Structures are given as C-alpha cells and as structure tokens.
Amino acid sequence: MTDGRIPMRTRFAPSPTGPLHFGSVRTALFAWLAARSSGGSCILRIEDTDQERYLEDSEALIMETLLWLGLTWDEGPEVGGPHGPYIQSQRTDVYRQHADVLMERGAAYWCTCSPERLAEMREQQRAARRPTRYDRRCLGRQDEVREERAAGMAAVLRQLIAPGRTTWDDVVRGEISFDNADIDDQVLLKSDGFPTYHLAVVVDDHLMEITHVIRSDEWIPSTPKHLGLYDAFEWTPPRFAHVPPVLGEDRQKLSKRRGARNVLEYGELGYLAPAVVNAMALLGWSSGTEEEVFTPADLVERFSLERVNDSAAVFDPKRLDSLNGQHIRRLPVEELVELLEFWLPGTSKETRRKLVPLLQERMVTMRDATELAAPLLGDAPWDDDVVFPPRKVDKDTAIALLDAGCAEVERGALEDVTAMRERLTAMLEERGVKARDGFRVLYIAILGRAQGVPVFDAMAFIGSEVSVQRLRAARARLEL
C-alpha cells in the first residue's frame, strides 16, 4: 500500500558469520516492510569483507532464513539484478577504484604505522585519559609513506575526517549531531586490499541506489564517517533510520556471542513463520492500536518507519508463544491439515482433518500436535508421575465413574458426547465431586495424563472398543 509515498529502495546487508538471530532479522524485516509498504524494492547484499570471521555455508543459511520467513528480495544473490554482483568480496576492484578517487580529492591518506606502534599510541592515550584515536602521524609524511609502500611495507588507507560538525535528520531519532573532532580517521582499505565496512557500505549503497538505510543504532557513531565519505564523493546520501536494539530477557543485547537462538530453530520448534514475523515486527514498531496479531500482509498495509520508536525492545518468548497460538487458531482447516503432516507422520489427510477440531484450539506450537495426538493415534502409556485416582477423587467414586463410563460407551453414548458428559457430571455431583476434578479420572484412563484434548471427544475419536479397553484397564489398576 503506497498511499502516494515515494517507493523506497532498502537493503539488508548481513555478514556471513553464522546463522541469523531474532535481532538481526528484525532489522531485515523493517527494511523489507519499508520497501513493500511504499511499493519499492528490497535488496539483499552479502557483506563478507571480514574474511577472518567468515563462516562457510553462512550465506546459504541467511537466504534459507529469509525465504522461510517470506522476506523475498528483489535483487541479490540467486536473483540477480542490474547492480550486481551482490557479494562484496566480488566487488573489491570497485572499492579500490573509489579509494583512488578519495586519494585524488585529499579525503584519504596512506598509513604504514605498525600494529605495535598503534598499540603503544593507544596505551599512552589511555594513560593520559585521552580518547583513543589515530594521531595522524602518517598524514604529514606521505612522501615517506609512498617510499615505504614501494619497498613492500604493509599499509592501510585512512579516511581524513574534515573539521566541523556532522548533523543529520534520522527517520527514527530525529536530529543527531557529532563534533568531527571526536571522530577517528577510519581505516578504509586494509593491508590485504579488502575494504572495511565503512568504505564498502557507502560505495555499495550509492551504486545500488539505496534511498533508506535501515540499520541497528549501534551504527550511529559510524554515520558521521559515512556522511563524510558521501561529501567527499559528492554524492547525495540516503535517509538513515537507526532502529533500537533487541534485548533478551536479561536486558542484554541479543547476539550470537550470547547464544541467541538461530531463527530457523523456531521453525524446528513448531513456530509458524507468520507468527515469528508478527513477533519481530512488534519489537520496536507499533501499529498505533491495541491490535497485536498481524499477518505479513497486514504489516505491509500498516507499517511506516515513523512508527518505529527509539527505545530498546525486549524479546519475550511468552509473547511469541501467545502470538503463535493465535496464528494457529486462525489457520484455515485445510492449511492446518497440510501443516500437520510433518508433525503427525504416517497419518492420512482424513485422519488429520478429524484431529483438527481437537488440536487447533489447544496448540501453542505445531510441535504440540505430536504430544496431544499421541494417545489418539497409538497407545496411551501413563505418565510416570501420574496420581491415580487423582486428588479430590476417592477410590470408590473413581471406580463408579469408570463403570458408568464403560456402560455409557457400550450403549452407544459416543454418538452424543454432550449428553454423556451431562449424565456423568450429574453422577459426580450426587457424590459431592466437581466434574472438573472427577473427569481427571477419565483423562488419565483414556489419555494417560490428567490433561489433554477434551476427553469425551478423544473417546469419540478412538472409538468404543478402545475406549472401553482403556476404562477397564484403569479400573483394574484400582483393584490391585
């Protein structure tokens, strides 16, 4: 839904350093929603210039994660597009060409300071309680640096930060301003010839015509460096939207280093992709209403960057559970029948269709179907910790209920389980036992545990013969 808005070109640019967690994909979702809601395009770009942290197969995991969530990209790996290649390690010549432009314009300089010299410099700065930043030793000795490089000495290219202040209007946070005197001369090209993030991201965002850079607020301190590069190249910068971090329950930022769960694991645990997308969207964005349950299409219809707040969002697993259960309950029957095939292997479509009314209202995740349906599809061994007869029900009442249940089933009462329930409820009340307590006897007898799918519906599903067998087996236990 564009509503006359200018189409945005956004990008998600992950580093292939491992699987994606909830926080990083939330940022991807915001970029995707911004593009889709404005009728624009979303680009996937792999930023693999940090070869030391590169993990093989990470690119495939990134794409698998996005595709599972339905976050398709318009340009990028395996899709192509007019601005490729979309993997940074395949674009190194582009970055070197632009580094040369910066040198020609006096916006960058070469530095041959050794790691040992830089470590000593920083230690002296810390001892003097000064900010640790490069002291520009090499800026005034570029002729010597040129000779050192010609002799084979390792060198890096540094950005020359201009004097003054850098100010921009952030879509999420409003005006942000930095004194350039507080900004370090950032390395742009490493000694191995690979660009750093700072050079590559600016060059790529410009060449790929990105209009809105949506990224974590941890990049706010780097934005003045990036805007300085835009100025040096004489390019118009994109709009920046720095979104808040996602915290765990411990109020620490979600990260791979702290063991944040791989997003694909949620699918393996039985969470629906639309529910995960729903939960992610609510981490920092608000619809402005009391509604919480949204399909991806709903989110595209309602999303705007202006409704993203600047406060850290806390990921609550219980909220995800609640949303997932609600998404399951909203599924059309036939769609749920298809999804259940994975969780109930070996069952026919007709069997799963009969199970849906018993399962759908009681599932939090799809994996719950396996446990809930187990006593209906096979044997029903009792839980090891089951108490029988259950508390608040004496032995004589339990025996009487089991006998009455057998009699009801044998005379065909499963044809009308509502009437059967009412008659057994009356019998329990005559004995001074609440139906809620007394029916735990039937749950244990039929399902092997004190809760599960509605027990009378369960009996109707497994049939008269199996129901009577289980009721009699339970009675026999009471006589031991």
Secondary structure as the mmCIF struct_conf table of DSSP 4:
data_model
#
loop_
_struct_conf.conf_type_id
_struct_conf.id
_struct_conf.beg_label_comp_id
_struct_conf.beg_label_asym_id
_struct_conf.beg_label_seq_id
_struct_conf.end_label_comp_id
_struct_conf.end_label_asym_id
_struct_conf.end_label_seq_id
TURN_TY1_P TURN_TY1_P1 ASP A 3 GLY A 4
HELX_LH_PP_P HELX_LH_PP_P1 ARG A 5 MET A 8
STRN STRN1 ARG A 9 PHE A 12
BEND BEND1 PRO A 16 GLY A 18
STRN STRN2 HIS A 21 HIS A 21
HELX_RH_AL_P HELX_RH_AL_P1 PHE A 22 SER A 37
TURN_TY1_P TURN_TY1_P2 SER A 38 GLY A 39
STRN STRN3 SER A 41 LEU A 44
STRN STRN4 ILE A 46 ILE A 46
TURN_TY1_P TURN_TY1_P3 GLN A 51 ARG A 53
TURN_TY1_P TURN_TY1_P4 GLU A 56 ASP A 57
HELX_RH_AL_P HELX_RH_AL_P2 SER A 58 LEU A 69
TURN_TY1_P TURN_TY1_P5 GLY A 70 GLY A 70
BEND BEND2 ASP A 74 ASP A 74
STRN STRN5 GLU A 75 GLY A 76
TURN_TY1_P TURN_TY1_P6 PRO A 77 VAL A 79
STRN STRN6 GLY A 80 GLY A 80
TURN_TY1_P TURN_TY1_P7 PRO A 82 HIS A 83
STRN STRN7 ILE A 87 ILE A 87
HELX_RH_3T_P HELX_RH_3T_P1 GLN A 88 GLN A 90
HELX_RH_AL_P HELX_RH_AL_P3 THR A 92 GLU A 104
TURN_TY1_P TURN_TY1_P8 ARG A 105 GLY A 106
BEND BEND3 ALA A 107 ALA A 107
STRN STRN8 ALA A 108 CYS A 111
HELX_RH_AL_P HELX_RH_AL_P4 PRO A 115 ALA A 127
TURN_TY1_P TURN_TY1_P9 ALA A 128 ARG A 129
TURN_TY1_P TURN_TY1_P10 ARG A 137 CYS A 138
HELX_RH_3T_P HELX_RH_3T_P2 LEU A 139 ARG A 141
HELX_RH_AL_P HELX_RH_AL_P5 GLN A 142 ALA A 150
TURN_TY1_P TURN_TY1_P11 ALA A 151 GLY A 152
STRN STRN9 VAL A 156 GLN A 159
HELX_LH_PP_P HELX_LH_PP_P2 ILE A 161 ALA A 162
BEND BEND4 PRO A 163 GLY A 164
STRN STRN10 ARG A 165 ASP A 170
TURN_TY1_P TURN_TY1_P12 VAL A 171 ARG A 173
STRN STRN11 GLY A 174 ASP A 179
HELX_RH_3T_P HELX_RH_3T_P3 ASN A 180 ASP A 182
BEND BEND5 ILE A 183 ILE A 183
STRN STRN12 VAL A 187 LEU A 189
TURN_TY1_P TURN_TY1_P13 SER A 191 ASP A 192
BEND BEND6 GLY A 193 GLY A 193
HELX_LH_PP_P HELX_LH_PP_P3 PHE A 194 PHE A 194
STRN STRN13 PRO A 195 PRO A 195
HELX_LH_PP_P HELX_LH_PP_P4 THR A 196 THR A 196
HELX_RH_AL_P HELX_RH_AL_P6 TYR A 197 LEU A 207
TURN_TY1_P TURN_TY1_P14 MET A 208 GLU A 209
BEND BEND7 THR A 211 THR A 211
STRN STRN14 HIS A 212 SER A 216
HELX_RH_3T_P HELX_RH_3T_P4 ASP A 217 SER A 222
HELX_RH_AL_P HELX_RH_AL_P7 THR A 223 PHE A 233
TURN_TY1_P TURN_TY1_P15 GLU A 234 GLU A 234
HELX_LH_PP_P HELX_LH_PP_P5 THR A 236 PRO A 238
STRN STRN15 ARG A 239 VAL A 243
HELX_LH_PP_P HELX_LH_PP_P6 PRO A 244 PRO A 245
STRN STRN16 VAL A 246 LEU A 247
TURN_TY1_P TURN_TY1_P16 GLU A 249 ASP A 250
BEND BEND8 ARG A 251 GLN A 252
STRN STRN17 LYS A 253 LYS A 253
HELX_LH_PP_P HELX_LH_PP_P7 LEU A 254 LEU A 254
HELX_RH_3T_P HELX_RH_3T_P5 LYS A 256 ARG A 258
TURN_TY1_P TURN_TY1_P17 GLY A 259 GLY A 259
HELX_LH_PP_P HELX_LH_PP_P8 ALA A 260 ARG A 261
STRN STRN18 ASN A 262 ASN A 262
HELX_RH_AL_P HELX_RH_AL_P8 VAL A 263 GLU A 268
TURN_TY1_P TURN_TY1_P18 LEU A 269 GLY A 270
HELX_RH_AL_P HELX_RH_AL_P9 ALA A 273 ALA A 281
TURN_TY1_P TURN_TY1_P19 LEU A 282 GLY A 284
STRN STRN19 TRP A 285 TRP A 285
BEND BEND9 GLY A 288 GLU A 290
HELX_RH_AL_P HELX_RH_AL_P10 PRO A 296 ARG A 302
HELX_RH_3T_P HELX_RH_3T_P6 LEU A 305 ARG A 307
STRN STRN20 VAL A 308 VAL A 308
BEND BEND10 ASP A 310 SER A 311
HELX_LH_PP_P HELX_LH_PP_P9 ALA A 312 ALA A 312
STRN STRN21 ALA A 313 VAL A 314
HELX_RH_AL_P HELX_RH_AL_P11 PRO A 317 ARG A 329
TURN_TY1_P TURN_TY1_P20 ARG A 330 ARG A 330
BEND BEND11 LEU A 331 LEU A 331
HELX_RH_AL_P HELX_RH_AL_P12 VAL A 333 TRP A 343
BEND BEND12 LEU A 344 LEU A 344
TURN_TY1_P TURN_TY1_P21 PRO A 345 GLY A 346
HELX_RH_AL_P HELX_RH_AL_P13 LYS A 349 LEU A 359
HELX_RH_3T_P HELX_RH_3T_P7 GLN A 360 ARG A 362
BEND BEND13 VAL A 364 THR A 365
TURN_TY1_P TURN_TY1_P22 MET A 366 ARG A 367
HELX_RH_AL_P HELX_RH_AL_P14 ASP A 368 LEU A 377
BEND BEND14 GLY A 378 GLY A 378
HELX_LH_PP_P HELX_LH_PP_P10 PRO A 381 ASP A 383
TURN_TY1_P TURN_TY1_P23 ASP A 384 ASP A 385
BEND BEND15 PHE A 388 PRO A 389
HELX_LH_PP_P HELX_LH_PP_P11 PRO A 390 PRO A 390
TURN_TY1_P TURN_TY1_P24 ARG A 391 LYS A 392
HELX_RH_AL_P HELX_RH_AL_P15 LYS A 395 GLU A 410
TURN_TY1_P TURN_TY1_P25 ARG A 411 GLY A 412
HELX_RH_3T_P HELX_RH_3T_P8 ALA A 413 ASP A 416
HELX_RH_AL_P HELX_RH_AL_P16 VAL A 417 GLU A 430
TURN_TY1_P TURN_TY1_P26 ARG A 431 GLY A 432
HELX_RH_AL_P HELX_RH_AL_P17 ALA A 435 LEU A 447
BEND BEND16 GLY A 448 ALA A 450
BEND BEND17 GLY A 452 VAL A 453
HELX_RH_AL_P HELX_RH_AL_P18 VAL A 455 ILE A 462
HELX_RH_AL_P HELX_RH_AL_P19 SER A 464 LEU A 478
TURN_TY1_P TURN_TY1_P27 GLU A 479 GLU A 479
#
